[in-house]
Amino acid sequence: MDIPNLYEEIIVFGLLLLAVIVVYMMLKLHYHFAFGLMKNTASYEKNKTKIDRAKKYLFFALKVLLWIGLISMATFGIYYLSEGMSLKALLFELWTKIPEGFWLEALFVIIRITVIITLSRYVLKFVYAFLDKYQQKAIENRCGNCSEVTIVKFYMHFHNMVKYTVLLGILYRITLFFPFLEVVSRGLWILLILYFIVSLGVLTFNGMTMIKEKRGL
């Protein structure tokens, strides 16, 4: 392999490693967003230590995956080059298989995903503020037989139901943008329905408990 080609192969090799880092950064931003949503819940202060610990472990796991990805990509690249094959040719071959208009469509998909996530975040902030307001009112105006623990549990479950229903809904909507994720989107849709039904059942049970306490049963 002559020197100009060697430089080109090194550049392509670096771009492949950079792609692994970009995927890692996207996952990191996603989980930063997910943990940011938790800060808007009433249960965050109570479970702050556990949430911070889970966040620490999760980001540590992401770093481990980053290093595994970099080592795997580096091993693949070195092996490919050592066999006398060209990474540049491989990359161009894969590039030619990308259908026409793919990148423009991908840009629109990214814009739509960004809009969905941004709007969902503002909607959740509004819903959380609304629930916190009525939770405080319910605690202040509770009857003598009514337990504060029951009220807090009811609204905490309401928070979680809204949060995870929205998150699953976002993930489901995102997978719909990618035809090759059809199986995943179907699984998310089933999971979303099952989670909503179960959560609604638990919420109804907690609501009935509050009513029984109010009536002194």
MDAnalysis code that builds the backbone (N, CA, C; Angstrom):
import MDAnalysis as mda
import numpy as np

u = mda.Universe.empty(651, n_residues=217, atom_resindex=np.repeat(np.arange(217), 3), trajectory=True)
u.add_TopologyAttr("name", ["N", "CA", "C"] * 217)
u.add_TopologyAttr("resid", np.arange(1, 218))
u.add_TopologyAttr("resname", ["MET", "ASP", "ILE", "PRO", "ASN", "LEU", "TYR", "GLU", "GLU", "ILE", "ILE", "VAL", "PHE", "GLY", "LEU", "LEU", "LEU", "LEU", "ALA", "VAL", "ILE", "VAL", "VAL", "TYR", "MET", "MET", "LEU", "LYS", "LEU", "HIS", "TYR", "HIS", "PHE", "ALA", "PHE", "GLY", "LEU", "MET", "LYS", "ASN", "THR", "ALA", "SER", "TYR", "GLU", "LYS", "ASN", "LYS", "THR", "LYS", "ILE", "ASP", "ARG", "ALA", "LYS", "LYS", "TYR", "LEU", "PHE", "PHE", "ALA", "LEU", "LYS", "VAL", "LEU", "LEU", "TRP", "ILE", "GLY", "LEU", "ILE", "SER", "MET", "ALA", "THR", "PHE", "GLY", "ILE", "TYR", "TYR", "LEU", "SER", "GLU", "GLY", "MET", "SER", "LEU", "LYS", "ALA", "LEU", "LEU", "PHE", "GLU", "LEU", "TRP", "THR", "LYS", "ILE", "PRO", "GLU", "GLY", "PHE", "TRP", "LEU", "GLU", "ALA", "LEU", "PHE", "VAL", "ILE", "ILE", "ARG", "ILE", "THR", "VAL", "ILE", "ILE", "THR", "LEU", "SER", "ARG", "TYR", "VAL", "LEU", "LYS", "PHE", "VAL", "TYR", "ALA", "PHE", "LEU", "ASP", "LYS", "TYR", "GLN", "GLN", "LYS", "ALA", "ILE", "GLU", "ASN", "ARG", "CYS", "GLY", "ASN", "CYS", "SER", "GLU", "VAL", "THR", "ILE", "VAL", "LYS", "PHE", "TYR", "MET", "HIS", "PHE", "HIS", "ASN", "MET", "VAL", "LYS", "TYR", "THR", "VAL", "LEU", "LEU", "GLY", "ILE", "LEU", "TYR", "ARG", "ILE", "THR", "LEU", "PHE", "PHE", "PRO", "PHE", "LEU", "GLU", "VAL", "VAL", "SER", "ARG", "GLY", "LEU", "TRP", "ILE", "LEU", "LEU", "ILE", "LEU", "TYR", "PHE", "ILE", "VAL", "SER", "LEU", "GLY", "VAL", "LEU", "THR", "PHE", "ASN", "GLY", "MET", "THR", "MET", "ILE", "LYS", "GLU", "LYS", "ARG", "GLY", "LEU"])
u.atoms.positions = np.array([
    [0.863, -1.194, 0.000],
    [0.000, 0.000, 0.000],
    [0.896, 1.239, 0.000],
    [0.727, 2.146, -0.978],
    [1.583, 3.321, -1.045],
    [1.162, 4.355, 0.000],
    [1.993, 5.401, 0.151],
    [1.803, 6.374, 1.221],
    [0.491, 7.149, 1.110],
    [0.109, 7.709, -0.091],
    [-1.177, 8.441, -0.176],
    [-2.361, 7.583, 0.240],
    [-2.383, 6.335, -0.209],
    [-3.482, 5.447, 0.167],
    [-3.457, 5.146, 1.663],
    [-2.274, 5.051, 2.206],
    [-2.146, 4.796, 3.632],
    [-2.752, 5.944, 4.438],
    [-2.494, 7.172, 4.015],
    [-3.068, 8.330, 4.695],
    [-4.599, 8.304, 4.619],
    [-5.114, 7.945, 3.454],
    [-6.570, 7.875, 3.271],
    [-7.178, 6.795, 4.163],
    [-6.503, 5.666, 4.247],
    [-7.000, 4.573, 5.094],
    [-6.993, 4.978, 6.568],
    [-5.961, 5.722, 6.969],
    [-5.880, 6.191, 8.354],
    [-7.014, 7.158, 8.663],
    [-7.337, 8.041, 7.691],
    [-8.441, 8.993, 7.875],
    [-9.766, 8.251, 8.015],
    [-9.991, 7.259, 7.149],
    [-11.229, 6.463, 7.218],
    [-11.291, 5.711, 8.540],
    [-10.162, 5.148, 8.949],
    [-10.081, 4.432, 10.223],
    [-10.462, 5.362, 11.377],
    [-9.959, 6.600, 11.344],
    [-10.295, 7.593, 12.375],
    [-11.769, 7.953, 12.352],
    [-12.374, 8.037, 11.155],
    [-13.798, 8.358, 11.038],
    [-14.662, 7.240, 11.636],
    [-14.247, 6.005, 11.456],
    [-14.997, 4.877, 12.039],
    [-14.955, 4.931, 13.569],
    [-13.789, 5.260, 14.106],
    [-13.683, 5.401, 15.565],
    [-14.524, 6.585, 16.048],
    [-14.528, 7.673, 15.263],
    [-15.333, 8.842, 15.609],
    [-16.822, 8.509, 15.614],
    [-17.248, 7.640, 14.691],
    [-18.661, 7.237, 14.628],
    [-19.077, 6.539, 15.919],
    [-18.188, 5.720, 16.470],
    [-18.483, 5.050, 17.747],
    [-18.662, 6.082, 18.854],
    [-17.806, 7.104, 18.867],
    [-17.889, 8.157, 19.882],
    [-19.176, 8.953, 19.729],
    [-19.590, 9.215, 18.487],
    [-20.832, 9.965, 18.229],
    [-22.040, 9.196, 18.758],
    [-22.070, 7.883, 18.527],
    [-23.163, 7.050, 19.048],
    [-23.188, 7.115, 20.568],
    [-22.017, 7.054, 21.176],
    [-21.923, 7.161, 22.645],
    [-22.471, 8.503, 23.141],
    [-22.118, 9.594, 22.459],
    [-22.585, 10.921, 22.861],
    [-24.104, 11.044, 22.725],
    [-24.659, 10.431, 21.674],
    [-26.111, 10.465, 21.480],
    [-26.823, 9.717, 22.606],
    [-26.295, 8.545, 22.985],
    [-26.878, 7.783, 24.098],
    [-26.757, 8.562, 25.401],
    [-25.623, 9.213, 25.595],
    [-25.395, 9.989, 26.811],
    [-26.390, 11.146, 26.905],
    [-26.618, 11.840, 25.794],
    [-27.593, 12.941, 25.774],
    [-29.001, 12.429, 26.044],
    [-29.310, 11.253, 25.478],
    [-30.639, 10.660, 25.689],
    [-30.888, 10.389, 27.175],
    [-29.896, 9.800, 27.846],
    [-30.092, 9.468, 29.256],
    [-30.012, 10.701, 30.153],
    [-29.263, 11.718, 29.727],
    [-29.290, 12.992, 30.449],
    [-30.707, 13.568, 30.415],
    [-31.349, 13.460, 29.244],
    [-32.731, 13.926, 29.095],
    [-33.674, 13.114, 29.981],
    [-33.504, 11.788, 29.988],
    [-34.377, 10.922, 30.785],
    [-34.255, 11.228, 32.274],
    [-33.016, 11.386, 32.768],
    [-32.832, 11.702, 34.187],
    [-33.273, 13.139, 34.491],
    [-33.186, 14.007, 33.500],
    [-33.688, 15.372, 33.693],
    [-35.180, 15.400, 33.934],
    [-35.908, 14.475, 33.280],
    [-37.353, 14.392, 33.491],
    [-37.675, 13.992, 34.932],
    [-36.826, 13.157, 35.525],
    [-37.073, 12.697, 36.893],
    [-37.012, 13.841, 37.898],
    [-36.237, 14.877, 37.584],
    [-36.112, 16.000, 38.512],
    [-37.417, 16.764, 38.669],
    [-38.343, 16.559, 37.719],
    [-39.625, 17.244, 37.779],
    [-40.690, 16.451, 38.529],
    [-40.307, 15.346, 39.141],
    [-41.272, 14.525, 39.860],
    [-41.215, 14.805, 41.361],
    [-42.344, 14.563, 42.016],
    [-42.433, 14.815, 43.454],
    [-41.572, 13.833, 44.244],
    [-41.327, 12.660, 43.689],
    [-40.577, 11.629, 44.411],
    [-39.065, 11.780, 44.239],
    [-38.624, 12.765, 43.429],
    [-37.195, 12.880, 43.144],
    [-36.375, 13.147, 44.405],
    [-36.828, 14.095, 45.251],
    [-36.062, 14.448, 46.451],
    [-35.940, 13.267, 47.407],
    [-37.029, 12.478, 47.514],
    [-36.994, 11.319, 48.418],
    [-36.037, 10.243, 47.920],
    [-35.994, 10.062, 46.594],
    [-35.178, 8.993, 46.016],
    [-33.932, 9.533, 45.329],
    [-33.535, 10.746, 45.678],
    [-32.417, 11.404, 45.004],
    [-31.137, 10.567, 45.076],
    [-30.856, 10.005, 46.245],
    [-29.625, 9.208, 46.411],
    [-29.642, 7.984, 45.492],
    [-30.783, 7.275, 45.471],
    [-30.888, 6.080, 44.627],
    [-30.811, 6.443, 43.145],
    [-31.473, 7.542, 42.769],
    [-31.465, 7.969, 41.367],
    [-30.058, 8.364, 40.938],
    [-29.357, 9.119, 41.797],
    [-27.983, 9.530, 41.483],
    [-27.060, 8.322, 41.362],
    [-27.290, 7.314, 42.230],
    [-26.471, 6.101, 42.166],
    [-26.742, 5.344, 40.857],
    [-28.037, 5.248, 40.502],
    [-28.396, 4.571, 39.250],
    [-27.808, 5.315, 38.047],
    [-27.848, 6.645, 38.122],
    [-27.279, 7.461, 37.042],
    [-25.784, 7.233, 36.914],
    [-25.106, 7.158, 38.055],
    [-23.657, 6.926, 38.067],
    [-23.316, 5.577, 37.437],
    [-24.060, 4.522, 37.831],
    [-23.803, 3.188, 37.294],
    [-24.101, 3.119, 35.798],
    [-25.193, 3.800, 35.387],
    [-25.581, 3.766, 33.983],
    [-24.525, 4.432, 33.099],
    [-24.063, 5.594, 33.522],
    [-23.058, 6.291, 32.718],
    [-21.708, 5.572, 32.749],
    [-21.440, 4.869, 33.844],
    [-20.235, 4.034, 33.886],
    [-20.362, 2.898, 32.873],
    [-21.571, 2.294, 32.803],
    [-21.807, 1.209, 31.838],
    [-21.670, 1.729, 30.406],
    [-22.137, 2.960, 30.162],
    [-21.997, 3.549, 28.830],
    [-20.530, 3.747, 28.465],
    [-19.720, 4.156, 29.449],
    [-18.286, 4.326, 29.194],
    [-17.627, 2.985, 28.869],
    [-18.060, 1.942, 29.594],
    [-17.536, 0.597, 29.314],
    [-17.896, 0.180, 27.886],
    [-19.159, 0.432, 27.497],
    [-19.594, 0.106, 26.133],
    [-18.827, 0.920, 25.100],
    [-18.523, 2.189, 25.452],
    [-17.735, 3.027, 24.546],
    [-16.377, 2.392, 24.280],
    [-15.695, 1.960, 25.360],
    [-14.378, 1.362, 25.201],
    [-14.446, 0.026, 24.463],
    [-15.505, -0.744, 24.733],
    [-15.685, -2.010, 24.007],
    [-15.875, -1.726, 22.516],
    [-16.701, -0.699, 22.218],
    [-16.940, -0.318, 20.826],
    [-15.682, 0.160, 20.133],
    [-14.893, 1.000, 20.834],
    [-13.649, 1.516, 20.248],
    [-12.637, 0.398, 20.007],
    [-12.500, -0.495, 21.000],
    [-11.558, -1.608, 20.862],
    [-11.987, -2.548, 19.734],
    [-13.309, -2.825, 19.658],
    [-13.822, -3.712, 18.610],
    [-13.606, -3.099, 17.228],
    [-13.922, -1.792, 17.102],
    [-13.743, -1.124, 15.816],
    [-12.269, -1.049, 15.438],
    [-11.417, -0.773, 16.432],
    [-9.977, -0.708, 16.166],
    [-9.455, -2.078, 15.729],
    [-9.904, -3.133, 16.408],
    [-9.477, -4.494, 16.055],
    [-9.917, -4.849, 14.638],
    [-11.182, -4.503, 14.319],
    [-11.701, -4.770, 12.976],
    [-10.891, -4.021, 11.926],
    [-10.636, -2.722, 12.188],
    [-9.902, -1.906, 11.219],
    [-8.490, -2.409, 11.000],
    [-7.793, -2.734, 12.072],
    [-6.413, -3.218, 11.964],
    [-6.364, -4.566, 11.230],
    [-7.324, -5.443, 11.584],
    [-7.374, -6.750, 10.907],
    [-7.663, -6.580, 9.416],
    [-8.621, -5.696, 9.105],
    [-9.016, -5.473, 7.710],
    [-7.844, -4.955, 6.891],
    [-7.100, -4.002, 7.466],
    [-5.950, -3.426, 6.765],
    [-4.796, -4.424, 6.675],
    [-4.619, -5.209, 7.736],
    [-3.519, -6.187, 7.739],
    [-3.719, -7.277, 6.691],
    [-4.985, -7.500, 6.308],
    [-5.286, -8.495, 5.273],
    [-5.151, -7.915, 3.874],
    [-4.728, -6.640, 3.798],
    [-4.533, -6.004, 2.495],
    [-5.795, -5.451, 1.882],
    [-6.889, -5.381, 2.650],
    [-8.153, -4.845, 2.152],
    [-8.269, -3.358, 2.515],
    [-9.119, -2.657, 1.790],
    [-9.227, -1.208, 1.947],
    [-10.489, -0.822, 2.712],
    [-10.303, -0.099, 3.813],
    [-11.449, 0.434, 4.559],
    [-12.179, 1.496, 3.746],
    [-11.412, 2.267, 2.991],
    [-12.007, 3.307, 2.146],
    [-12.943, 2.680, 1.119],
    [-12.485, 1.587, 0.472],
    [-13.323, 0.904, -0.528],
    [-14.575, 0.329, 0.118],
    [-14.408, -0.228, 1.320],
    [-15.553, -0.783, 2.045],
    [-16.562, 0.307, 2.370],
    [-16.068, 1.456, 2.839],
    [-16.949, 2.561, 3.205],
    [-17.700, 3.084, 1.988],
    [-16.997, 3.235, 0.857],
    [-17.648, 3.717, -0.362],
    [-18.649, 2.705, -0.901],
    [-18.338, 1.425, -0.728],
    [-19.273, 0.387, -1.169],
    [-20.568, 0.444, -0.372],
    [-20.434, 0.633, 0.955],
    [-21.624, 0.772, 1.802],
    [-22.366, 2.057, 1.476],
    [-21.604, 3.123, 1.172],
    [-22.215, 4.417, 0.865],
    [-23.080, 4.343, -0.393],
    [-22.609, 3.605, -1.405],
    [-23.351, 3.503, -2.663],
    [-24.662, 2.733, -2.498],
    [-24.762, 1.948, -1.416],
    [-25.986, 1.183, -1.175],
    [-27.070, 2.011, -0.489],
    [-26.705, 3.229, -0.050],
    [-27.682, 4.121, 0.589],
    [-28.617, 4.664, -0.482],
    [-29.940, 4.511, -0.334],
    [-30.878, 4.975, -1.366],
    [-30.850, 6.493, -1.536],
    [-31.232, 6.948, -2.724],
    [-31.245, 8.381, -3.029],
    [-32.281, 9.100, -2.159],
    [-31.908, 10.254, -1.643],
    [-32.799, 11.038, -0.789],
    [-32.794, 10.614, 0.664],
    [-31.943, 9.644, 0.990],
    [-31.911, 9.128, 2.363],
    [-31.508, 10.209, 3.361],
    [-30.466, 10.987, 3.037],
    [-29.946, 11.957, 3.997],
    [-30.917, 13.100, 4.238],
    [-31.653, 13.513, 3.182],
    [-32.665, 14.558, 3.363],
    [-33.787, 14.047, 4.255],
    [-34.191, 12.806, 4.016],
    [-35.232, 12.195, 4.852],
    [-34.740, 12.035, 6.287],
    [-33.453, 11.664, 6.434],
    [-32.879, 11.514, 7.768],
    [-32.872, 12.845, 8.512],
    [-32.595, 13.943, 7.790],
    [-32.617, 15.278, 8.409],
    [-34.011, 15.611, 8.925],
    [-35.039, 15.332, 8.107],
    [-36.414, 15.594, 8.525],
    [-36.793, 14.733, 9.734],
    [-36.310, 13.499, 9.746],
    [-36.586, 12.593, 10.871],
    [-35.972, 13.153, 12.156],
    [-34.720, 13.617, 12.066],
    [-34.047, 14.196, 13.237],
    [-34.788, 15.427, 13.737],
    [-35.249, 16.272, 12.804],
    [-36.007, 17.475, 13.193],
    [-37.300, 17.094, 13.901],
    [-38.016, 16.105, 13.343],
    [-39.286, 15.679, 13.954],
    [-39.058, 15.058, 15.333],
    [-37.997, 14.254, 15.455],
    [-37.681, 13.658, 16.757],
    [-37.367, 14.743, 17.779],
    [-36.591, 15.750, 17.368],
    [-36.243, 16.864, 18.259],
    [-37.489, 17.612, 18.716],
    [-38.405, 17.862, 17.780],
    [-39.654, 18.567, 18.112],
    [-40.485, 17.749, 19.103],
    [-40.588, 16.429, 18.847],
    [-41.374, 15.554, 19.732],
    [-40.801, 15.571, 21.148],
    [-39.479, 15.428, 21.269],
    [-38.844, 15.397, 22.589],
    [-38.999, 16.733, 23.304],
    [-38.797, 17.834, 22.575],
    [-38.908, 19.173, 23.178],
    [-40.325, 19.438, 23.671],
    [-41.323, 19.160, 22.816],
    [-42.718, 19.383, 23.213],
    [-43.098, 18.489, 24.388],
    [-42.648, 17.242, 24.358],
    [-42.971, 16.310, 25.446],
    [-42.408, 16.804, 26.771],
    [-41.202, 17.370, 26.715],
    [-40.574, 17.858, 27.944],
    [-41.383, 18.997, 28.550],
    [-41.840, 19.942, 27.712],
    [-42.637, 21.057, 28.224],
    [-43.999, 20.595, 28.732],
    [-44.598, 19.636, 28.018],
    [-45.893, 19.105, 28.458],
    [-45.747, 18.409, 29.809],
    [-44.674, 17.628, 29.968],
    [-44.450, 16.933, 31.240],
    [-44.224, 17.912, 32.387],
    [-43.495, 18.987, 32.140],
    [-43.274, 19.993, 33.183],
    [-44.604, 20.577, 33.647],
    [-45.484, 20.858, 32.678],
    [-46.806, 21.404, 33.012],
    [-47.620, 20.396, 33.808],
    [-47.614, 19.128, 33.368],
    [-48.392, 18.087, 34.049],
    [-47.859, 17.854, 35.457],
    [-46.528, 17.827, 35.616],
    [-45.936, 17.618, 36.932],
    [-46.292, 18.748, 37.889],
    [-46.229, 19.983, 37.389],
    [-46.586, 21.130, 38.230],
    [-48.051, 21.048, 38.653],
    [-48.908, 20.626, 37.726],
    [-50.342, 20.481, 38.007],
    [-50.572, 19.412, 39.076],
    [-49.910, 18.255, 38.940],
    [-50.081, 17.171, 39.906],
    [-49.524, 17.542, 41.282],
    [-48.371, 18.212, 41.309],
    [-47.782, 18.631, 42.590],
    [-48.694, 19.602, 43.325],
    [-49.334, 20.488, 42.554],
    [-50.252, 21.466, 43.141],
    [-51.428, 20.768, 43.808],
    [-52.025, 19.812, 43.106],
    [-53.194, 19.129, 43.658],
    [-52.811, 18.129, 44.743],
    [-51.591, 17.597, 44.684],
    [-51.128, 16.734, 45.777],
    [-51.021, 17.534, 47.070],
    [-50.454, 18.726, 46.971],
    [-50.320, 19.570, 48.156],
    [-51.681, 19.956, 48.712],
    [-52.620, 20.273, 47.830],
    [-53.974, 20.609, 48.268],
    [-54.644, 19.423, 48.960],
    [-54.444, 18.234, 48.370],
    [-55.060, 17.024, 48.945],
    [-54.492, 16.734, 50.332],
    [-53.196, 16.978, 50.527],
    [-52.578, 16.744, 51.835],
    [-53.076, 17.764, 52.854],
    [-53.161, 19.026, 52.433],
    [-53.587, 20.089, 53.352],
    [-55.055, 19.951, 53.747],
    [-55.894, 19.453, 52.830],
    [-57.341, 19.376, 53.077],
    [-57.813, 17.952, 53.377],
    [-56.885, 17.068, 53.721],
    [-57.286, 15.679, 53.954],
    [-58.106, 15.564, 55.250],
    [-58.927, 14.526, 55.275],
    [-59.781, 14.292, 56.438],
    [-58.979, 13.653, 57.565],
    [-59.597, 13.495, 58.705],
    [-58.909, 12.923, 59.865],
    [-58.483, 11.483, 59.651],
    [-59.289, 10.733, 58.876],
    [-58.973, 9.320, 58.631],
    [-58.006, 9.121, 57.464],
    [-57.774, 10.196, 56.714],
    [-56.967, 10.070, 55.491],
    [-55.472, 10.111, 55.812],
    [-54.741, 9.180, 55.252],
    [-53.298, 9.087, 55.489],
    [-52.534, 9.874, 54.430],
    [-51.554, 10.634, 54.897],
    [-50.715, 11.390, 53.949],
    [-49.932, 10.438, 53.052],
    [-49.531, 9.295, 53.604],
    [-48.768, 8.303, 52.838],
    [-49.573, 7.810, 51.636],
    [-50.878, 7.570, 51.850],
    [-51.742, 7.092, 50.770],
    [-51.861, 8.130, 49.664],
    [-51.992, 9.386, 50.056],
    [-52.106, 10.474, 49.076],
    [-50.821, 10.613, 48.276],
    [-49.683, 10.601, 48.988],
    [-48.380, 10.725, 48.317],
    [-48.166, 9.553, 47.357],
    [-48.540, 8.348, 47.789],
    [-48.375, 7.158, 46.955],
    [-49.223, 7.266, 45.687],
    [-50.449, 7.776, 45.837],
    [-51.352, 7.937, 44.693],
    [-50.748, 8.878, 43.650],
    [-50.311, 10.056, 44.114],
    [-49.776, 11.041, 43.175],
    [-48.405, 10.638, 42.632],
    [-47.615, 9.925, 43.439],
    [-46.319, 9.448, 42.961],
    [-46.521, 8.447, 41.828],
    [-47.511, 7.552, 41.996],
    [-47.797, 6.593, 40.932],
    [-48.336, 7.310, 39.698],
    [-49.135, 8.369, 39.927],
    [-49.661, 9.167, 38.814],
    [-48.491, 9.790, 38.035],
    [-47.527, 10.339, 38.766],
    [-46.318, 10.912, 38.153],
    [-45.616, 9.874, 37.285],
    [-45.369, 8.707, 37.884],
    [-44.630, 7.657, 37.176],
    [-45.393, 7.149, 35.963],
    [-46.715, 7.021, 36.091],
    [-47.518, 6.545, 34.981],
    [-47.410, 7.504, 33.802],
    [-47.535, 8.810, 34.079],
    [-47.431, 9.815, 33.020],
    [-46.031, 9.792, 32.405],
    [-45.005, 9.773, 33.285],
    [-43.620, 9.838, 32.814],
    [-43.276, 8.669, 31.898],
    [-43.537, 7.439, 32.354],
    [-43.115, 6.279, 31.575],
    [-44.018, 6.028, 30.371],
    [-45.285, 6.436, 30.465],
    [-46.166, 6.343, 29.295],
    [-45.667, 7.267, 28.190],
    [-45.287, 8.490, 28.574],
    [-44.766, 9.452, 27.594],
    [-43.437, 8.971, 27.018],
    [-42.542, 8.475, 27.874],
    [-41.238, 8.003, 27.389],
    [-41.387, 6.828, 26.423],
    [-42.250, 5.868, 26.778],
    [-42.497, 4.738, 25.882],
    [-43.148, 5.219, 24.582],
    [-44.040, 6.198, 24.713],
    [-44.684, 6.764, 23.528],
    [-43.680, 7.446, 22.612],
    [-42.717, 8.173, 23.207],
    [-41.674, 8.838, 22.415],
    [-40.825, 7.797, 21.680],
    [-40.398, 6.761, 22.418],
    [-39.585, 5.715, 21.795],
    [-40.346, 5.007, 20.675],
    [-41.645, 4.743, 20.911],
    [-42.468, 4.103, 19.883],
    [-42.578, 4.994, 18.647],
    [-42.809, 6.288, 18.882],
    [-42.957, 7.224, 17.755],
    [-41.653, 7.351, 16.975],
    [-40.530, 7.333, 17.681],
    [-39.234, 7.438, 17.012],
    [-38.980, 6.213, 16.130],
    [-39.291, 5.012, 16.648],
    [-39.048, 3.792, 15.858],
    [-39.915, 3.747, 14.605],
    [-41.052, 4.451, 14.615],
    [-41.911, 4.469, 13.423],
    [-41.234, 5.176, 12.252],
    [-40.263, 6.054, 12.553],
    [-39.557, 6.762, 11.494],
    [-38.599, 5.855, 10.729],
    [-38.293, 4.677, 11.304],
    [-37.305, 3.784, 10.696],
    [-37.974, 2.455, 10.336],
    [-38.172, 2.187, 9.042],
    [-38.846, 0.955, 8.606],
    [-38.185, -0.325, 9.122],
    [-36.842, -0.328, 9.257],
    [-36.143, -1.540, 9.700],
    [-36.352, -1.829, 11.188],
    [-37.007, -0.885, 11.905],
    [-37.308, -1.098, 13.325],
    [-38.786, -1.450, 13.543],
    [-39.407, -2.012, 12.508],
    [-40.840, -2.323, 12.586],
    [-41.153, -3.292, 13.717],
    [-40.312, -4.327, 13.859],
    [-40.531, -5.320, 14.918],
    [-40.387, -4.659, 16.293],
    [-39.379, -3.800, 16.429],
    [-39.157, -3.091, 17.695],
    [-40.333, -2.179, 18.015],
    [-40.841, -1.464, 16.992],
    [-41.967, -0.552, 17.220],
    [-43.223, -1.308, 17.647],
    [-43.446, -2.493, 17.083],
    [-44.595, -3.312, 17.492],
    [-44.447, -3.748, 18.949],
    [-43.218, -4.154, 19.308],
    [-42.966, -4.552, 20.694],
    [-43.187, -3.400, 21.660],
    [-42.730, -2.203, 21.281],
    [-42.920, -1.020, 22.130],
    [-44.396, -0.658, 22.255],
    [-45.142, -0.818, 21.157],
    [-46.575, -0.523, 21.193],
    [-47.299, -1.461, 22.163],
    [-46.966, -2.757, 22.108],
    [-47.560, -3.727, 23.034],
    [-47.158, -3.410, 24.467],
    [-45.867, -3.093, 24.666],
    [-45.379, -2.749, 26.001],
    [-46.057, -1.496, 26.531],
    [-46.265, -0.515, 25.658],
    [-46.931, 0.725, 26.046],
    [-48.364, 0.466, 26.511],
    [-49.096, -0.349, 25.751],
    [-50.484, -0.655, 26.109],
    [-50.538, -1.419, 27.429],
    [-49.671, -2.447, 27.562],
    [-49.665, -3.251, 28.790],
    [-49.298, -2.397, 29.996],
    [-48.291, -1.547, 29.850],
    [-47.871, -0.696, 30.968],
    [-48.991, 0.266, 31.364],
    [-49.653, 0.861, 30.366],
    [-50.722, 1.811, 30.657],
    [-51.878, 1.124, 31.375],
    [-52.249, -0.075, 30.923],
    [-53.368, -0.802, 31.544],
    [-53.035, -1.168, 32.988],
    [-51.830, -1.712, 33.200],
    [-51.421, -2.108, 34.554],
    [-51.332, -0.886, 35.460],
    [-50.723, 0.195, 34.963],
    [-50.579, 1.419, 35.757],
    [-51.936, 2.021, 36.103],
    [-52.846, 1.990, 35.125],
    [-54.181, 2.520, 35.374],
    [-54.898, 1.694, 36.425],
    [-54.685, 0.364, 36.393],
    [-55.290, -0.501, 37.401],
    [-54.754, -0.209, 38.796],
    [-53.425, -0.039, 38.908],
    [-52.811, 0.289, 40.204],
    [-53.266, 1.659, 40.682],
    [-53.365, 2.619, 39.761],
    [-53.817, 3.970, 40.113],
    [-55.261, 3.938, 40.613],
    [-56.097, 3.145, 39.958],
    [-57.500, 3.011, 40.386],
    [-57.575, 2.393, 41.778],
    [-56.741, 1.384, 42.015],
    [-56.708, 0.742, 43.338],
    [-56.303, 1.752, 44.414],
    [-55.268, 2.547, 44.144],
    [-54.839, 3.574, 45.103],
    [-55.922, 4.626, 45.327],
    [-56.629, 4.960, 44.237],
    [-57.725, 5.916, 44.351],
    [-58.858, 5.381, 45.211],
    [-59.161, 4.085, 45.051],
    [-60.202, 3.461, 45.871],
    [-59.789, 3.433, 47.345],
    [-58.498, 3.230, 47.598],
    [-57.995, 3.254, 48.984],
    [-58.196, 4.624, 49.612],
    [-57.940, 5.685, 48.825],
    [-58.143, 7.056, 49.324],
    [-59.618, 7.305, 49.633],
    [-60.506, 6.807, 48.763],
    [-61.950, 6.991, 48.973],
    [-62.425, 6.250, 50.224],
    [-61.912, 5.035, 50.417],
    [-62.290, 4.251, 51.604],
    [-61.833, 4.964, 52.885],
    [-60.617, 5.517, 52.851],
    [-60.135, 6.240, 54.038],
    [-60.975, 7.468, 54.301],
    [-61.392, 8.148, 53.248],
    [-62.205, 9.343, 53.381],
    [-63.572, 9.031, 53.996],
    [-64.106, 7.863, 53.624],
    [-65.416, 7.461, 54.131],
    [-65.299, 6.728, 55.464],
    [-64.068, 6.476, 55.912],
    [-63.860, 5.812, 57.202],
    [-64.157, 4.342, 57.161],
    [-63.997, 3.717, 55.977],
    [-64.292, 2.287, 55.856],
    [-63.078, 1.443, 56.232],
])
